[in-house]
Amino acid sequence: MEPLESSEHDSDKVERLRRAMYSRKLSDDIRERPRRELDAEKPLVGEDFTRIDPGAPGTIIAPRTIGVARTALWWLLVAAIVFFFGALAFFGYYFFFGAGSGSATASNISISVSGPPQIEGGAPTEFQISVANRNKVPLELADLVITYPNGTRSPADFSTALNSQRISLGTIESGGVQQGTVSAVLAGNAGDTSDIKVELEYRIGGSSAIFVASTDYQVVFSSSPLSLSVDGNAETISGQPVQLTITVASNAQAPVRDVLLSAQYPFGFKVTSASPAPASAGLWQLGDLGPGQKKTVTIQGALTGAQGDARVFHFDAGTRETASSTTITSQLADNAFTMSISQPFLGLTTTVDGTTGAGVVVKTGDTVTVSINWQNNLPTAITNAAIVARLTGLPIDGSTVKSPNGFYRSTDGTILWDKTTDTELADLAPGAKGVVTFSFQMPAKTDLQTIVNPLLDISINAAGDRVSEAGVPESLQAATDRKIAIASDLDITAQGLYYSNPFGSTGPMPPKADTETTYAVVFTVTNTTNKITGATVTATLPPYIRWLGIFSPNTENVTFNQSAGTMTWTLGDINPGVGLNGTAPRQAAIAIGFTPSASQIGQQPALLQNVTLQGVDAATGEGISRPTTADVTTNLTQVAHSSTDSGLNFAGDPGFTAANATVVK
């Protein structure tokens, strides 16, 4: 074996030393070894010794693929730098010297509109429009689009709406200006403002896109083509009639087409009438208004509310876009009318026969007494007070009108109280009170046979003078109203029949004790002025009367309660005028049997008792009960009536005499 070189020897020693250090068992060869003294021998090699590996090449050469990639990356970097500077140069030239330097922008387009500072609504107005192109390229296919506010009309035809205009300008060269004039009839309220929008649509060469430049022009209306005024009392009394007169006038130089009037009523106002009648609730179609023409609408109603309330009525006038529209699309005039509710200067309270309620119902022929209590509600005195009551709706006999301190004027059916008839009315101190009265007789039944739902209206008006706080005399007015309804004169008669019995009679006549005699009882119902609803006729059969179960006509609803011994005829509705003026009455007949007892010999016993007609007066809402004044007895010469004047004449059963009325043995 060849000896190891020094380096290999040293490496071997280091390796053996390492194994010994990490070994669990220390080798005896290195446990107790003596140290070797260093000698001064000169090392065989110098300190700059380099170990030469005989198997390694003298130089290291990189692979060929790495060199190719490095070259490619270098050329790519060069190309990117060249592209960047080329693009920078291209866009710089395009935007500063080439075609890009001439693209159009809206900021380089000037649109100016000039016109009068204030315009008159409804009159033709001209506007000057100028378009300037400050771009370096021309504006091609340019169109001017003008949008007008609602209600604008064409000056050539006032009936034609003009919502917008499109005007072709063609090509506007760079630095070019185009001007023109447009005319329109604008509408609006005085003091209002409206905007006119002007747009320029254009294209630029080499592009199909449409660009837009725009501006707005504001106009101020010095007057409106329509004016709207409201005439009426600024104060009223709660519940009293009020009247408003609305006038729409044309201020335009040409006809204003298809004018509408709209009304919005405050809470508590109820319309009673309007002239002309509205096309729909609160909307009137006034048609065309020529220059200076006026149209008037009158509204009557009543405003209710608390004292001190202020209610506002809103009225608008204008035009609509189409003939089928039901609303105003262009408002040309408006008005807000305020009406306050105040306490009447002269408080009036009316009582009818001592009743102060709203509904008063009397009978035909009754004498009615009306009392009017008045009171000065002002803190100042009232002079020359006058009170007038007028009777309307029914023919009142003037000879029956009586007033201890008033005058009845038969020419117009009014009763007048003033200082000539009642000196107390000459000067009413603050808080003064008093009363005036009158009476009259209601018409008889025969006077009302042709009147349906008769109603008497008593309208009471008061007037007087006072001196206002400014020292100016003022005329004052107050009013109240009462209505008196007349109850329908409903009547029933009940008549017993033997010889004219429609069912045929059996048994002896006069009636004989312990032997049954059959009768018929015919009910006849008449009615005068008002419809009766829920009408019924009831009667009681005495215990000695037998219900035979037969009635006529069979179309009527007649029933009998055996346990209670009562008969009921249900009539339902009874129309006005039934049984009067040749009209057939409502009738029904029933069959009964009478077996007298020996204890009734010599008497005229009752066949039916407690005959009563009941129902509800549809006009007054009052319940009506009409009992007959007597029972139906065996004395067939007598007819049981619910009143002394039934309107029909009955002579009893033909062939029957009073001698046949008494029960015999």
KEFINU-228719 format. One line per field, with one value per residue (C-alpha): residue number from 1; residue in three letters; x, y, z. Coordinates in steps of 0.25 Angstrom, whole numbers. Example, Ala and Ser with C-alpha at 12.3 -4.5 7.8 and 13.67 -1.06 7.14 Angstrom:
BEGIN
num: (1,2)
residu: (ALA,SER)
east: (49,55)
north: (-18,-4)
up: (31,29)
***
This chain:
BEGIN
num: (1,2,3,4,5,6,7,8,9,10,11,12,13,14,15,16,17,18,19,20,21,22,23,24,25,26,27,28,29,30,31,32,33,34,35,36,37,38,39,40,41,42,43,44,45,46,47,48,49,50,51,52,53,54,55,56,57,58,59,60,61,62,63,64,65,66,67,68,69,70,71,72,73,74,75,76,77,78,79,80,81,82,83,84,85,86,87,88,89,90,91,92,93,94,95,96,97,98,99,100,101,102,103,104,105,106,107,108,109,110,111,112,113,114,115,116,117,118,119,120,121,122,123,124,125,126,127,128,129,130,131,132,133,134,135,136,137,138,139,140,141,142,143,144,145,146,147,148,149,150,151,152,153,154,155,156,157,158,159,160,161,162,163,164,165,166,167,168,169,170,171,172,173,174,175,176,177,178,179,180,181,182,183,184,185,186,187,188,189,190,191,192,193,194,195,196,197,198,199,200,201,202,203,204,205,206,207,208,209,210,211,212,213,214,215,216,217,218,219,220,221,222,223,224,225,226,227,228,229,230,231,232,233,234,235,236,237,238,239,240,241,242,243,244,245,246,247,248,249,250,251,252,253,254,255,256,257,258,259,260,261,262,263,264,265,266,267,268,269,270,271,272,273,274,275,276,277,278,279,280,281,282,283,284,285,286,287,288,289,290,291,292,293,294,295,296,297,298,299,300,301,302,303,304,305,306,307,308,309,310,311,312,313,314,315,316,317,318,319,320,321,322,323,324,325,326,327,328,329,330,331,332,333,334,335,336,337,338,339,340,341,342,343,344,345,346,347,348,349,350,351,352,353,354,355,356,357,358,359,360,361,362,363,364,365,366,367,368,369,370,371,372,373,374,375,376,377,378,379,380,381,382,383,384,385,386,387,388,389,390,391,392,393,394,395,396,397,398,399,400,401,402,403,404,405,406,407,408,409,410,411,412,413,414,415,416,417,418,419,420,421,422,423,424,425,426,427,428,429,430,431,432,433,434,435,436,437,438,439,440,441,442,443,444,445,446,447,448,449,450,451,452,453,454,455,456,457,458,459,460,461,462,463,464,465,466,467,468,469,470,471,472,473,474,475,476,477,478,479,480,481,482,483,484,485,486,487,488,489,490,491,492,493,494,495,496,497,498,499,500,501,502,503,504,505,506,507,508,509,510,511,512,513,514,515,516,517,518,519,520,521,522,523,524,525,526,527,528,529,530,531,532,533,534,535,536,537,538,539,540,541,542,543,544,545,546,547,548,549,550,551,552,553,554,555,556,557,558,559,560,561,562,563,564,565,566,567,568,569,570,571,572,573,574,575,576,577,578,579,580,581,582,583,584,585,586,587,588,589,590,591,592,593,594,595,596,597,598,599,600,601,602,603,604,605,606,607,608,609,610,611,612,613,614,615,616,617,618,619,620,621,622,623,624,625,626,627,628,629,630,631,632,633,634,635,636,637,638,639,640,641,642,643,644,645,646,647,648,649,650,651,652,653,654,655,656,657,658,659,660,661,662,663,664,665)
residu: (MET,GLU,PRO,LEU,GLU,SER,SER,GLU,HIS,ASP,SER,ASP,LYS,VAL,GLU,ARG,LEU,ARG,ARG,ALA,MET,TYR,SER,ARG,LYS,LEU,SER,ASP,ASP,ILE,ARG,GLU,ARG,PRO,ARG,ARG,GLU,LEU,ASP,ALA,GLU,LYS,PRO,LEU,VAL,GLY,GLU,ASP,PHE,THR,ARG,ILE,ASP,PRO,GLY,ALA,PRO,GLY,THR,ILE,ILE,ALA,PRO,ARG,THR,ILE,GLY,VAL,ALA,ARG,THR,ALA,LEU,TRP,TRP,LEU,LEU,VAL,ALA,ALA,ILE,VAL,PHE,PHE,PHE,GLY,ALA,LEU,ALA,PHE,PHE,GLY,TYR,TYR,PHE,PHE,PHE,GLY,ALA,GLY,SER,GLY,SER,ALA,THR,ALA,SER,ASN,ILE,SER,ILE,SER,VAL,SER,GLY,PRO,PRO,GLN,ILE,GLU,GLY,GLY,ALA,PRO,THR,GLU,PHE,GLN,ILE,SER,VAL,ALA,ASN,ARG,ASN,LYS,VAL,PRO,LEU,GLU,LEU,ALA,ASP,LEU,VAL,ILE,THR,TYR,PRO,ASN,GLY,THR,ARG,SER,PRO,ALA,ASP,PHE,SER,THR,ALA,LEU,ASN,SER,GLN,ARG,ILE,SER,LEU,GLY,THR,ILE,GLU,SER,GLY,GLY,VAL,GLN,GLN,GLY,THR,VAL,SER,ALA,VAL,LEU,ALA,GLY,ASN,ALA,GLY,ASP,THR,SER,ASP,ILE,LYS,VAL,GLU,LEU,GLU,TYR,ARG,ILE,GLY,GLY,SER,SER,ALA,ILE,PHE,VAL,ALA,SER,THR,ASP,TYR,GLN,VAL,VAL,PHE,SER,SER,SER,PRO,LEU,SER,LEU,SER,VAL,ASP,GLY,ASN,ALA,GLU,THR,ILE,SER,GLY,GLN,PRO,VAL,GLN,LEU,THR,ILE,THR,VAL,ALA,SER,ASN,ALA,GLN,ALA,PRO,VAL,ARG,ASP,VAL,LEU,LEU,SER,ALA,GLN,TYR,PRO,PHE,GLY,PHE,LYS,VAL,THR,SER,ALA,SER,PRO,ALA,PRO,ALA,SER,ALA,GLY,LEU,TRP,GLN,LEU,GLY,ASP,LEU,GLY,PRO,GLY,GLN,LYS,LYS,THR,VAL,THR,ILE,GLN,GLY,ALA,LEU,THR,GLY,ALA,GLN,GLY,ASP,ALA,ARG,VAL,PHE,HIS,PHE,ASP,ALA,GLY,THR,ARG,GLU,THR,ALA,SER,SER,THR,THR,ILE,THR,SER,GLN,LEU,ALA,ASP,ASN,ALA,PHE,THR,MET,SER,ILE,SER,GLN,PRO,PHE,LEU,GLY,LEU,THR,THR,THR,VAL,ASP,GLY,THR,THR,GLY,ALA,GLY,VAL,VAL,VAL,LYS,THR,GLY,ASP,THR,VAL,THR,VAL,SER,ILE,ASN,TRP,GLN,ASN,ASN,LEU,PRO,THR,ALA,ILE,THR,ASN,ALA,ALA,ILE,VAL,ALA,ARG,LEU,THR,GLY,LEU,PRO,ILE,ASP,GLY,SER,THR,VAL,LYS,SER,PRO,ASN,GLY,PHE,TYR,ARG,SER,THR,ASP,GLY,THR,ILE,LEU,TRP,ASP,LYS,THR,THR,ASP,THR,GLU,LEU,ALA,ASP,LEU,ALA,PRO,GLY,ALA,LYS,GLY,VAL,VAL,THR,PHE,SER,PHE,GLN,MET,PRO,ALA,LYS,THR,ASP,LEU,GLN,THR,ILE,VAL,ASN,PRO,LEU,LEU,ASP,ILE,SER,ILE,ASN,ALA,ALA,GLY,ASP,ARG,VAL,SER,GLU,ALA,GLY,VAL,PRO,GLU,SER,LEU,GLN,ALA,ALA,THR,ASP,ARG,LYS,ILE,ALA,ILE,ALA,SER,ASP,LEU,ASP,ILE,THR,ALA,GLN,GLY,LEU,TYR,TYR,SER,ASN,PRO,PHE,GLY,SER,THR,GLY,PRO,MET,PRO,PRO,LYS,ALA,ASP,THR,GLU,THR,THR,TYR,ALA,VAL,VAL,PHE,THR,VAL,THR,ASN,THR,THR,ASN,LYS,ILE,THR,GLY,ALA,THR,VAL,THR,ALA,THR,LEU,PRO,PRO,TYR,ILE,ARG,TRP,LEU,GLY,ILE,PHE,SER,PRO,ASN,THR,GLU,ASN,VAL,THR,PHE,ASN,GLN,SER,ALA,GLY,THR,MET,THR,TRP,THR,LEU,GLY,ASP,ILE,ASN,PRO,GLY,VAL,GLY,LEU,ASN,GLY,THR,ALA,PRO,ARG,GLN,ALA,ALA,ILE,ALA,ILE,GLY,PHE,THR,PRO,SER,ALA,SER,GLN,ILE,GLY,GLN,GLN,PRO,ALA,LEU,LEU,GLN,ASN,VAL,THR,LEU,GLN,GLY,VAL,ASP,ALA,ALA,THR,GLY,GLU,GLY,ILE,SER,ARG,PRO,THR,THR,ALA,ASP,VAL,THR,THR,ASN,LEU,THR,GLN,VAL,ALA,HIS,SER,SER,THR,ASP,SER,GLY,LEU,ASN,PHE,ALA,GLY,ASP,PRO,GLY,PHE,THR,ALA,ALA,ASN,ALA,THR,VAL,VAL,LYS)
east: (0,5,6,-4,-1,0,-14,-20,-14,-19,-33,-32,-28,-39,-49,-44,-44,-59,-63,-56,-63,-77,-74,-80,-67,-54,-43,-31,-22,-26,-30,-16,-7,5,7,17,26,26,39,44,43,40,27,28,18,16,4,-1,-3,-14,-20,-20,-31,-25,-39,-45,-43,-35,-47,-63,-71,-86,-96,-100,-115,-112,-105,-116,-127,-118,-117,-132,-135,-126,-132,-146,-142,-137,-150,-159,-151,-152,-167,-169,-162,-169,-183,-179,-175,-188,-198,-190,-191,-206,-211,-202,-200,-208,-223,-225,-222,-235,-246,-258,-263,-276,-268,-263,-278,-285,-300,-306,-321,-326,-341,-349,-346,-361,-371,-386,-393,-402,-395,-385,-370,-358,-344,-331,-322,-307,-298,-283,-273,-259,-254,-243,-252,-266,-279,-286,-301,-304,-318,-324,-334,-343,-351,-362,-370,-384,-395,-387,-394,-391,-392,-397,-409,-412,-419,-407,-398,-383,-375,-362,-355,-344,-337,-326,-313,-305,-290,-284,-270,-258,-260,-274,-286,-301,-312,-327,-340,-351,-365,-375,-387,-383,-393,-391,-395,-390,-377,-375,-362,-360,-348,-346,-335,-327,-318,-309,-308,-296,-286,-271,-264,-260,-270,-284,-286,-296,-291,-299,-296,-308,-312,-324,-331,-340,-353,-361,-376,-381,-395,-403,-412,-424,-428,-437,-445,-454,-465,-472,-473,-460,-468,-480,-488,-486,-497,-502,-503,-491,-489,-476,-475,-463,-459,-449,-444,-435,-423,-417,-417,-422,-432,-428,-433,-440,-439,-442,-446,-443,-448,-443,-452,-448,-453,-467,-472,-483,-488,-503,-503,-494,-497,-493,-492,-478,-473,-468,-466,-460,-456,-463,-460,-461,-457,-449,-447,-446,-438,-444,-455,-460,-467,-474,-477,-486,-485,-495,-493,-491,-479,-479,-469,-465,-465,-452,-448,-442,-445,-438,-444,-434,-437,-428,-430,-422,-422,-420,-411,-422,-437,-439,-430,-438,-427,-421,-407,-403,-407,-410,-417,-420,-427,-427,-440,-441,-454,-455,-466,-471,-482,-495,-497,-511,-513,-526,-532,-545,-555,-567,-578,-568,-558,-544,-539,-535,-547,-561,-573,-588,-601,-610,-619,-610,-608,-593,-587,-573,-564,-552,-542,-532,-520,-509,-496,-488,-481,-487,-501,-509,-519,-531,-531,-541,-545,-552,-558,-563,-572,-569,-572,-586,-599,-602,-615,-611,-623,-618,-605,-605,-594,-596,-584,-581,-587,-591,-589,-598,-591,-579,-583,-573,-575,-567,-563,-556,-556,-570,-576,-567,-561,-551,-544,-540,-528,-522,-512,-500,-506,-520,-530,-545,-555,-564,-575,-585,-595,-602,-610,-605,-612,-623,-622,-630,-620,-608,-614,-605,-593,-582,-574,-579,-569,-571,-558,-557,-545,-542,-533,-528,-521,-517,-507,-495,-483,-470,-457,-453,-466,-471,-486,-487,-499,-500,-507,-511,-520,-525,-535,-545,-552,-566,-570,-584,-587,-594,-609,-610,-624,-630,-645,-651,-665,-673,-681,-692,-701,-689,-679,-670,-668,-683,-690,-696,-704,-716,-717,-719,-709,-715,-710,-702,-703,-691,-692,-681,-676,-666,-658,-652,-639,-637,-624,-622,-610,-607,-594,-582,-578,-580,-570,-572,-587,-595,-610,-613,-626,-630,-641,-650,-650,-664,-660,-654,-643,-648,-635,-640,-635,-635,-628,-619,-607,-607,-599,-610,-606,-613,-607,-616,-610,-611,-623,-617,-618,-607,-608,-594,-595,-580,-579,-591,-589,-593,-607,-612,-628,-628,-632,-638,-626,-630,-628,-620,-631,-632,-644,-644,-655,-659,-670,-678,-685,-692,-694,-707,-701,-700,-714,-719,-705,-696,-683,-670,-665,-651,-644,-632,-631,-618,-609,-595,-583,-571,-572,-561,-561,-560,-554,-565,-573,-588,-599,-613,-623,-638,-647,-656,-657,-664,-677,-690,-696,-691,-697,-685,-671,-658,-649,-636,-639,-652,-648,-643,-645,-655,-670,-676,-691,-689,-694,-705,-718,-714,-723,-720,-730,-721,-710,-715,-713,-726,-730)
north: (0,13,23,34,47,58,63,50,46,59,56,42,47,57,46,37,48,51,37,36,48,43,29,24,16,23,16,12,18,32,32,34,38,46,59,61,72,82,83,93,86,94,90,84,94,108,116,119,104,101,87,83,73,65,62,76,84,97,106,106,109,112,104,109,110,121,129,129,133,144,150,149,156,167,169,169,180,188,186,191,204,207,204,213,225,222,222,235,242,237,242,255,257,253,262,274,273,262,259,258,272,276,267,275,277,283,294,300,301,314,314,328,331,345,350,360,361,358,352,354,340,337,346,342,344,343,338,340,327,328,316,318,306,309,295,292,283,285,281,272,269,279,280,290,284,294,289,298,298,292,300,306,308,310,325,320,312,315,302,294,290,293,284,285,289,283,292,286,295,286,287,298,300,302,317,318,324,321,330,329,333,325,329,323,326,323,322,324,332,346,346,331,327,316,309,308,297,298,286,285,271,269,259,260,254,240,237,232,236,248,258,269,283,290,302,307,320,325,334,342,345,359,355,342,339,336,343,337,345,340,348,344,348,346,343,333,326,312,304,316,317,323,327,328,334,330,338,334,344,344,354,347,354,341,330,321,308,297,304,297,302,293,295,289,291,292,282,285,291,284,288,289,294,300,307,303,289,283,272,264,267,281,282,291,291,305,303,314,328,339,351,359,348,344,332,331,319,321,311,310,302,303,303,297,298,304,319,326,315,320,311,313,310,307,310,307,311,305,297,282,274,266,266,254,259,261,270,283,281,295,304,318,325,322,328,324,330,330,329,330,325,335,337,343,357,354,340,334,322,316,307,300,297,298,288,292,279,279,270,275,267,271,266,272,283,285,299,302,313,318,326,333,337,347,352,363,356,369,377,389,394,389,399,398,382,375,360,354,340,334,321,313,299,297,306,313,320,334,336,327,334,342,350,359,368,366,368,357,360,351,355,347,339,346,351,364,370,383,396,400,387,385,397,388,386,400,400,387,389,379,366,370,358,357,348,349,339,335,324,318,306,294,290,280,266,270,281,271,259,263,266,255,257,271,280,294,302,314,323,334,346,357,370,382,393,396,406,399,402,411,419,414,409,394,386,372,360,347,335,322,312,302,291,285,271,267,253,244,243,228,223,209,205,191,187,175,168,158,160,164,154,150,136,134,135,124,124,132,147,153,144,134,128,115,116,120,131,134,148,155,167,175,184,197,205,218,227,242,248,240,226,216,205,192,194,184,183,175,171,163,152,150,136,134,137,126,128,121,121,128,142,149,152,141,149,157,152,149,140,136,133,123,124,139,140,151,153,160,166,170,180,184,197,206,216,231,234,220,220,235,242,229,220,207,205,193,183,170,161,150,140,138,130,136,127,135,131,132,143,152,152,166,171,175,168,171,163,169,177,186,188,196,200,203,207,216,229,229,244,248,235,235,223,223,216,217,210,210,218,207,191,184,179,171,185,184,198,204,205,205,217,221,236,244,247,234,239,228,227,214,211,198,185,187,180,180,187,191,181,170,175,169,155,147,135)
up: (0,-4,8,8,5,16,13,13,26,32,27,33,46,47,43,54,64,60,62,75,80,77,81,94,97,96,89,97,86,89,103,109,98,101,95,84,85,73,65,57,44,32,25,12,6,7,12,-2,-5,-14,-16,-30,-35,-46,-51,-52,-65,-65,-69,-67,-79,-78,-86,-100,-97,-87,-96,-107,-96,-91,-106,-108,-95,-99,-113,-107,-97,-109,-117,-105,-103,-118,-118,-106,-112,-125,-119,-111,-124,-132,-122,-120,-135,-135,-125,-128,-143,-149,-150,-135,-133,-140,-132,-128,-113,-108,-100,-113,-118,-114,-114,-110,-109,-108,-106,-98,-83,-80,-89,-90,-88,-100,-109,-120,-116,-125,-120,-127,-127,-131,-132,-133,-136,-130,-133,-143,-151,-157,-150,-160,-161,-150,-145,-135,-125,-117,-106,-100,-87,-86,-92,-103,-116,-130,-135,-148,-142,-127,-126,-129,-117,-120,-111,-119,-132,-140,-150,-159,-160,-169,-168,-159,-163,-154,-149,-155,-149,-152,-147,-148,-142,-136,-131,-121,-112,-98,-86,-72,-59,-58,-50,-53,-60,-71,-77,-92,-95,-108,-112,-124,-130,-139,-145,-148,-160,-159,-148,-148,-133,-130,-121,-113,-108,-101,-93,-85,-87,-76,-79,-69,-71,-70,-71,-73,-85,-75,-63,-52,-42,-30,-25,-12,3,10,23,25,36,38,30,23,8,0,-14,-22,-36,-43,-56,-66,-76,-88,-89,-101,-115,-121,-117,-105,-109,-100,-87,-74,-60,-48,-34,-21,-9,5,16,21,8,1,-13,-15,-29,-40,-53,-63,-58,-57,-67,-55,-40,-39,-54,-65,-80,-84,-98,-106,-101,-111,-109,-97,-96,-82,-76,-63,-54,-41,-30,-18,-6,9,18,31,42,55,58,54,44,31,18,5,-9,-20,-34,-47,-61,-73,-85,-87,-96,-103,-104,-96,-84,-71,-65,-67,-73,-75,-64,-68,-56,-42,-30,-15,-9,6,14,29,38,47,57,52,56,59,65,60,67,61,68,61,71,82,75,72,65,50,46,49,44,44,39,28,34,46,51,53,62,58,68,64,75,72,79,76,76,74,84,77,75,62,56,46,49,40,40,28,28,15,13,0,-5,-1,-4,9,11,14,22,33,34,47,54,66,63,48,34,25,10,2,-11,-9,4,14,28,31,44,45,53,47,53,65,71,78,65,63,72,77,89,90,95,93,92,87,79,68,65,54,52,40,36,28,15,16,10,-2,-6,-5,-13,-25,-17,-14,-2,2,9,14,14,24,20,30,27,36,33,40,41,50,50,48,56,45,46,33,33,29,25,32,28,35,31,35,30,35,27,31,26,25,29,19,23,23,26,28,28,33,29,32,21,21,9,0,6,-5,1,2,16,24,37,42,41,51,58,67,80,79,64,55,45,35,31,23,28,17,20,11,12,5,5,1,-1,4,2,13,16,25,26,33,38,51,57,69,68,81,86,81,66,58,47,35,28,15,10,-3,-12,-10,-14,-1,11,22,34,47,60,67,81,81,73,64,49,42,28,23,12,10,2,0,-11,-10,-16,-14,-13,-17,-30,-36,-32,-26,-11,-5,0,6,11,22,25,40,47,59,69,79,93,101,109,97,93,91,89,77,79,73,61,61,71,71,56,54,42,44,35,33,25,16,14,28,34,45,49,47,55,50,59,56,65,67,66,55,61,57,53,38,35,42,37,45,41,46,43,41,27,20,6,3,5,11,13,20,15,5,9,24,34,48,53,48,57,70,75,76,84)
***
